[in-house]
Amino acid sequence: MQFSEKLDFLMNITNTSNSALGHKVKLDPSYISRLRKGKRNATKDETVITKMADYFARHCMSYYQHKALSDILNISMDAFDTNELSEYLAKWLISKKGDEIKAIDGFLDDLNKLNINSKMSKKMAETNKQINESIQSPQDEISIYYGIEGKRQAAEYFLLEVVAQDKPQTLLLYSDESTDWMTTDPVFAARWAQMMVAVLSKGNKIKIIHTVSRDLDEMLNAIHQWMPLYMTGLIEPYHYPKKRDGVFKHTMFISPGVSAVISSSVGQFINTTANLLIKNHDAIRAYTEEFHQYLSQCKPLMQIFAAKDKESYLDTLWEFEKEKSHTMIKTESLSIVTMPEEVSSGIMFRIGIENSDLAEYQRQRIKNFKKILQANTFCEIVPVFDLEMVKDNKIKVSFSDIMHGGFIYYMKEEYIVHLEHLVYLLNTYDNFHVKLIDGMPESNYMVYVKEELGAIVAKTSTPPVILAVNETNLTAAFWDYMRNIIGDKDYQIPNDQEQAIKLEEYIHKIKNS
């Protein structure tokens, strides 16, 4: 259950109005209404959640309420002490966060390890030869295949038919049915991936509508599995932004003018589903129109950039940084946006690009950053490195690979000046915060997120991969992940003086090393 569903359930069994709960937790009734309908993300203030849990615990006194809570919380009816119930409810309301944080952590770890073949086009050509194009799919206008095995067979015939075409086109893919048919059999999963590579090797493009109402872990796994294919630049991912009940599910794989696979199911039950492989051109045309009608109500799920897309990425970063919202950032070292101009100009001079457009771009980024600080918070997570790494000039300049085409490292003096500038920012801007993390594992990724607006997530090792996301649930999940690193206490009441002292102590140790 999503937070909104849990809240709605508790309000229904306690017959609580939006105004009554709003009065208790000091929130506007209209905000409670939006939380209840899923139009707002789950509140990140655990004090509010604790107050909600206490309220509901004190208003659950009857047998039917106890029975409903016993069933949904999976606890004994003997355990209904009011204080204990309040704790159970608080944990239940926030439990999704813990799962989402673990899912994000796993996704970033997978992204960090991702080894994308830079010679993808060669690999695609080789894979294309391996696909047995002699297999003939049925020529009937409509063929029916049942259950999981039937869906696999229909999907394979569909892709083989696409591979066999001489003229490339844009495939239209959508499914919110269970993905078990694709993932549970490793042999078929490998075969599916091989066929998808073959499809793209023929110059075909894909428009795919992802289902973001899936479990976050499943959604992130799907993105990770598609990542090598995304990097071809031939796939456009979309999502439907509004809430759906998820009862009736649908699959549409369409190759306009060639074939289509269509199926429907209820809930997770796909074992007996009828999967239609359609060759009738009129039917394919009708399903193509249906797909486009749905697509018109969808939004891009994310933009994907590789090193070759540097200019497009910088344009997207520019638009992202102009958005006014609370912001958090974590890089493999220190963020470029908080880098003082004397350090950035020195580094650019050192690598011979001091007169490039990038130098002016960096100056404008810093101006935008200072404008944001006038009304919005900006928190940077700063890893504390081993002193020998700093002394040996082994601290990477954040995201230098995509900016310059190769890694750049701080000179010890440059790193010190950047740290000193963070102290200056802390002492100058009330809205600027830092969280030093000692013992943080070395990472090759960046998370840069603006609350309720979007996130830029990047693998910063070679070859770099950047994802620009503005989907609500993914953005909220990345925000909660960053908040978890900072810790609730330091997130809610940042102690800038304490962090400035820690920074100065770190700087002092570096200077004396």
C-alpha positions in Angstrom: 0.0 0.0 0.0 1.1 3.5 -0.8 1.1 6.2 2.0 -2.0 7.7 0.6 -3.9 4.4 0.7 -2.7 3.8 4.3 -3.8 7.2 5.4 -7.2 6.9 3.6 -7.7 3.5 5.3 -7.0 4.9 8.8 -9.2 7.9 8.2 -12.1 5.7 7.0 -12.1 3.3 9.9 -11.8 6.1 12.4 -14.4 8.3 10.6 -11.9 11.1 10.6 -12.4 14.3 8.5 -9.7 16.2 6.8 -10.2 19.1 9.1 -10.1 17.0 12.3 -6.8 15.4 11.3 -5.4 18.7 10.0 -6.2 20.4 13.3 -4.4 17.6 15.2 -1.2 17.6 13.2 -1.2 21.4 12.3 -1.7 20.9 8.6 -4.2 22.5 6.3 -7.3 20.3 5.6 -6.8 20.7 1.8 -3.2 19.4 2.2 -4.6 16.4 4.1 -7.0 15.8 1.3 -4.2 15.9 -1.3 -2.1 13.4 0.8 -5.1 11.2 1.1 -5.7 11.2 -2.7 -2.1 10.6 -3.5 -1.8 14.1 -5.1 1.0 14.9 -2.7 4.0 12.8 -1.8 4.1 11.2 1.7 5.0 13.8 4.3 8.8 13.6 5.1 8.3 15.1 8.6 8.3 12.0 11.0 7.0 14.2 13.8 3.8 14.7 11.8 3.5 11.0 11.1 4.0 10.2 14.8 1.2 12.7 15.7 -1.1 11.0 13.0 -0.3 7.6 14.5 -1.1 8.8 18.0 -4.4 10.3 16.9 -5.5 7.1 15.1 -4.4 4.9 17.9 -6.6 6.9 20.4 -9.6 6.7 18.0 -9.5 2.9 17.5 -11.5 1.6 20.4 -14.1 -0.7 18.9 -13.9 -4.4 18.1 -14.3 -3.9 14.3 -11.5 -1.3 14.3 -9.2 -3.6 16.2 -10.0 -6.5 13.9 -9.3 -4.3 10.8 -6.0 -3.2 12.2 -5.0 -6.7 13.3 -5.5 -7.9 9.7 -3.7 -5.2 8.0 -0.8 -4.8 10.4 -0.5 -8.6 11.0 -0.4 -8.2 14.8 -2.3 -10.0 17.6 -5.5 -8.3 18.8 -4.0 -8.8 22.3 -1.4 -6.2 21.5 -3.7 -3.2 21.4 -2.2 -1.0 24.1 -2.7 2.5 22.9 0.9 3.5 23.1 2.1 0.3 21.4 -0.5 0.6 18.7 0.7 4.2 18.0 4.2 2.8 17.5 2.9 0.1 15.2 1.0 2.6 13.1 3.9 5.0 12.9 6.2 2.3 11.6 3.6 1.1 9.2 3.0 4.6 7.8 6.8 5.2 7.2 7.9 1.6 6.4 7.8 2.3 2.6 10.5 4.9 3.1 13.0 2.3 4.4 12.2 0.0 1.5 12.6 2.8 -1.0 15.9 4.0 0.5 17.3 0.4 0.2 16.0 0.3 -3.4 17.7 3.5 -4.3 20.9 2.4 -2.6 20.9 -0.8 -4.6 20.1 1.0 -7.9 23.1 3.4 -7.4 25.3 0.5 -6.5 24.3 -1.3 -9.8 24.7 2.0 -11.7 28.2 2.4 -10.2 29.2 -1.1 -11.4 27.5 -0.8 -14.9 30.0 -1.6 -17.6 28.5 -0.4 -20.8 30.1 -1.7 -24.0 31.4 1.3 -25.8 31.4 -0.7 -29.0 27.6 -1.3 -28.7 27.1 -1.0 -32.5 29.6 -3.8 -33.2 27.9 -5.9 -30.5 24.5 -5.2 -32.0 25.7 -6.3 -35.4 27.1 -9.5 -34.1 24.0 -10.3 -32.1 21.9 -9.7 -35.2 23.7 -12.5 -37.0 23.1 -14.8 -34.1 19.3 -14.4 -34.3 17.8 -17.2 -36.3 15.8 -15.2 -38.8 14.7 -18.4 -40.6 12.1 -19.0 -37.8 8.8 -18.1 -39.4 6.2 -16.5 -37.2 2.5 -17.6 -37.9 0.9 -15.8 -40.9 -2.6 -16.0 -39.6 -4.2 -12.6 -39.1 -4.8 -13.5 -35.4 -3.0 -16.2 -33.4 -3.8 -16.8 -29.7 -1.3 -18.0 -27.1 -2.1 -18.6 -23.5 -0.5 -17.9 -20.2 3.2 -17.1 -19.4 4.6 -19.4 -22.0 2.2 -18.1 -24.6 3.2 -14.5 -23.9 6.9 -15.5 -24.3 6.1 -17.2 -27.6 4.0 -14.3 -28.9 6.6 -11.8 -27.9 9.4 -13.8 -29.6 7.5 -14.1 -32.8 6.8 -10.4 -32.7 10.5 -9.4 -32.3 11.6 -11.9 -35.0 9.1 -10.4 -37.4 10.5 -6.9 -36.7 14.1 -8.1 -37.2 13.1 -9.6 -40.5 11.9 -6.3 -41.9 14.1 -4.3 -44.3 12.8 -0.9 -43.3 13.4 0.4 -39.8 10.5 1.9 -37.8 9.5 3.0 -34.4 8.1 0.3 -32.1 5.5 1.1 -29.5 5.7 -0.8 -26.2 3.6 -0.6 -23.1 2.8 -3.1 -20.4 1.6 -2.8 -16.8 1.1 -6.6 -16.5 3.4 -8.6 -14.2 6.9 -8.9 -15.7 7.4 -12.4 -14.4 7.0 -13.8 -17.9 10.1 -11.8 -18.9 12.4 -12.2 -15.9 11.8 -15.5 -14.0 13.3 -17.7 -16.8 17.0 -16.7 -17.2 17.2 -18.5 -20.6 14.3 -16.5 -22.0 15.5 -13.3 -20.3 18.8 -13.7 -22.1 17.0 -14.5 -25.4 14.7 -11.4 -25.0 17.7 -9.2 -24.4 19.4 -10.7 -27.4 16.4 -10.1 -29.6 16.0 -6.5 -28.4 19.6 -5.8 -29.4 19.0 -7.3 -32.8 15.9 -5.1 -33.2 17.9 -2.0 -32.5 20.8 -3.1 -34.7 18.4 -2.8 -37.7 17.9 0.9 -36.9 14.5 0.5 -35.3 13.6 3.0 -32.5 11.4 2.4 -29.5 8.8 4.5 -27.7 8.1 2.7 -24.4 5.6 3.7 -21.7 6.9 2.6 -18.3 4.6 1.8 -15.4 5.7 3.9 -12.4 2.9 2.5 -10.2 5.0 -0.6 -9.9 7.0 -1.3 -6.7 9.9 1.1 -6.7 12.5 -1.7 -6.6 10.9 -3.3 -9.6 10.8 0.0 -11.4 14.5 0.7 -10.7 15.5 -2.8 -11.8 13.6 -2.3 -15.1 15.5 1.0 -15.7 18.8 -0.7 -14.9 18.1 -3.7 -17.2 17.2 -1.3 -20.0 20.2 0.9 -19.5 22.6 -0.6 -22.1 19.8 -0.3 -24.6 19.0 3.3 -23.5 22.6 4.2 -24.3 22.1 3.5 -27.9 19.9 6.7 -28.1 17.2 4.8 -29.9 14.7 4.5 -27.0 12.4 7.2 -25.7 11.0 6.3 -22.2 7.6 7.8 -21.0 5.3 7.4 -18.1 1.6 8.1 -17.3 1.7 10.7 -14.5 -1.7 10.1 -12.9 -2.9 7.5 -10.4 -4.5 4.3 -11.7 -6.3 1.6 -9.7 -4.1 -1.2 -11.1 -6.9 -3.8 -11.3 -7.2 -4.2 -15.1 -3.8 -4.4 -16.8 -2.8 -4.3 -20.4 0.0 -5.1 -22.8 0.6 -3.5 -26.2 3.6 -4.3 -28.3 3.1 -2.7 -31.7 5.1 -2.7 -34.9 3.0 -0.4 -37.1 2.1 -2.1 -40.3 3.8 -5.4 -39.3 2.4 -7.0 -36.2 1.2 -6.5 -32.6 0.9 -8.4 -29.3 -2.1 -7.5 -27.2 -3.2 -8.9 -23.9 -5.2 -8.0 -20.8 -5.3 -9.4 -17.3 -6.6 -8.7 -13.8 -4.1 -8.0 -11.0 -1.1 -10.3 -11.1 -3.0 -13.1 -12.8 -1.3 -13.7 -16.1 -1.1 -17.5 -16.0 -4.2 -18.0 -18.1 -4.2 -14.8 -20.1 -5.0 -14.9 -23.8 -2.2 -13.2 -25.8 -3.1 -12.1 -29.3 -0.5 -12.0 -32.0 -2.1 -9.8 -34.7 -1.2 -9.4 -38.3 -4.4 -7.8 -39.6 -3.4 -4.3 -40.8 -6.7 -2.7 -39.8 -6.5 -4.0 -36.3 -2.8 -2.9 -36.0 -3.8 0.5 -37.2 -6.5 0.7 -34.5 -4.1 -0.4 -31.8 -1.5 2.1 -33.0 -4.0 4.9 -32.7 -5.0 3.7 -29.2 -1.3 3.7 -28.1 -0.8 7.3 -29.4 -3.9 8.5 -27.6 -2.4 7.1 -24.4 1.0 8.5 -25.2 -0.5 12.0 -25.6 -1.4 11.8 -21.9 2.1 10.7 -20.8 5.3 12.6 -19.9 8.9 11.7 -20.6 10.2 9.5 -17.8 13.8 10.7 -18.0 16.4 11.9 -20.4 19.6 9.8 -20.8 22.9 11.3 -21.7 26.3 9.8 -22.5 29.6 11.5 -23.1 28.7 12.3 -26.7 25.6 14.2 -25.4 27.7 16.7 -23.5 26.0 19.8 -25.0 22.5 18.5 -24.4 23.4 17.5 -20.9 24.7 21.0 -20.1 21.6 22.6 -21.5 19.4 20.3 -19.3 21.7 21.0 -16.2 21.3 24.7 -16.9 17.5 24.5 -16.9 17.5 22.2 -13.8 19.7 24.6 -11.8 17.5 27.6 -12.6 14.5 25.9 -10.9 13.8 27.4 -7.4 13.4 24.6 -4.9 15.2 23.1 -1.9 18.2 21.2 -3.1 20.6 18.4 -2.0 23.7 17.2 -3.8 26.2 14.4 -3.3 29.1 13.8 -5.7 32.2 11.7 -5.6 34.1 14.6 -4.0 32.9 18.2 -4.0 30.3 19.8 -6.3 31.4 22.0 -9.1 28.6 24.5 -8.3 30.1 25.3 -4.9 33.6 25.5 -6.4 35.1 29.0 -6.0 36.0 30.8 -9.3 39.7 30.9 -8.5 39.8 27.1 -8.3 37.7 26.5 -11.4 39.7 29.0 -13.4 42.9 27.5 -12.1 41.9 24.0 -13.1 40.7 25.2 -16.5 44.0 27.0 -17.1 45.9 23.9 -16.0 44.1 21.7 -18.6 44.2 24.4 -21.3 40.5 25.4 -21.6 40.5 28.7 -19.7 39.0 30.5 -22.7 36.4 27.9 -23.5 32.6 28.4 -23.3 32.7 26.1 -20.3 34.5 28.8 -18.3 31.6 31.3 -18.8 29.1 28.5 -18.3 30.6 27.8 -14.9 30.5 31.5 -13.9 26.8 31.6 -14.8 26.1 28.4 -12.8 27.6 30.0 -9.7 25.4 33.1 -10.2 22.3 30.9 -10.4 23.4 29.0 -7.3 23.6 32.2 -5.3 20.2 33.3 -6.5 18.7 30.0 -5.3 20.2 30.5 -1.8 18.2 33.7 -1.4 15.0 31.7 -0.8 15.8 28.0 -0.9 18.0 25.7 1.1 21.0 24.0 -0.6 22.7 21.1 1.3 25.9 19.4 0.1 27.0 16.1 1.4 30.8 16.1 1.7 32.9 12.9 2.1 35.9 13.1 4.4 38.9 11.5 2.5 42.0 9.7 3.7 44.7 12.4 4.2 47.1 10.4 2.0 44.6 10.6 -1.0 44.5 14.4 -0.6 48.3 14.7 -0.2 48.9 12.5 -3.3 46.4 14.6 -5.4 44.0 11.7 -5.9 40.7 13.5 -5.2 38.7 13.6 -8.4 37.1 16.8 -9.6 33.4 16.0 -9.7 32.1 14.9 -13.1 35.3 15.9 -14.9 35.0 12.9 -17.3 32.0 14.3 -19.1 33.0 17.9 -18.8 36.5 17.3 -20.2 36.6 13.8 -21.6 39.0 12.5 -19.0 39.5 12.6 -15.2 40.9 15.7 -13.5 42.2 15.6 -10.0 42.5 18.4 -7.4 45.9 19.6 -6.5 46.1 19.6 -2.7 46.0 23.4 -2.5 43.0 23.6 -4.8 41.1 21.1 -2.7 41.9 23.1 0.5 40.6 26.4 -1.1 37.4 24.6 -2.2 36.8 23.4 1.4 37.6 26.9 2.7 35.0 28.2 0.3 32.4 25.9 1.8 33.2 27.4 5.2 32.7 30.8 3.7 29.3 29.8 2.2 28.2 28.4 5.6 29.1 31.6 7.4 27.5 33.8 4.6 24.3 32.2 3.6 21.7 31.0 6.1 20.2 28.6 3.5 23.5 26.9 2.7 24.2 23.7 4.6 26.9 21.0 4.6 27.0 17.5 6.1 30.4 15.9 6.5 30.4 12.2 6.3 33.5 10.3 7.6 34.0 6.8 6.4 31.7 7.1 3.4 32.4 4.3 0.9 34.1 5.6 -2.3 31.5 6.1 -5.0 31.5 6.9 -8.7 28.0 8.5 -8.9 26.3 11.8 -8.3 22.8 12.5 -6.9 21.6 16.0 -7.4 17.9 16.5 -6.4 15.5 19.3 -6.1 12.5 18.7 -3.8 9.3 17.8 -5.8 10.9 18.9 -9.1 13.4 16.4 -10.3 16.8 14.7 -10.0 20.0 14.3 -11.9 21.6 11.0 -11.2 24.9 10.0 -12.8 27.5 7.3 -13.0 30.6 9.4 -13.1 33.2 6.7 -13.9 34.1 5.8 -17.5 31.9 5.7 -19.5 29.7 8.3 -17.8 25.9 7.9 -17.8 23.5 10.7 -16.7 19.8 10.3 -16.0 17.6 13.4 -15.7 14.4 12.5 -13.9 11.3 14.5 -13.1 8.8 11.8 -12.3 7.3 12.4 -8.9 7.8 9.1 -7.2 11.4 8.7 -8.3 12.2 12.2 -7.4 10.7 11.7 -3.9 12.6 8.5 -3.5 16.0 10.1 -4.3 15.1 13.0 -2.0 14.4 10.6 0.9 17.6 8.7 0.1 19.7 11.9 0.5 17.8 12.9 3.6 18.6 9.5 5.1 22.3 10.0 4.5 22.1 13.4 6.3 20.0 12.1 9.1 16.6 13.4 10.3 18.1 15.6 13.1 20.6 17.4 10.9 18.1 17.6 8.1 15.4 19.3 10.2 17.7 21.4 12.3 21.1 21.8 10.5 23.9 22.9 12.8 26.0 25.0 10.4 28.4 26.2 13.2 29.2 22.6 14.1 29.8 21.6 10.4 31.9 24.7 9.9 34.1 23.7 12.9 34.4 20.1 11.5 35.4 21.5 8.1 38.0 23.8 9.6 39.4 20.8 11.6 39.5 18.7 8.4 41.3 21.6 6.6 43.8 21.9 9.4 44.6 18.2 9.3 45.2 18.4 5.5 47.5 21.4 5.8 49.6 19.6 8.4 49.7 16.3 6.5 
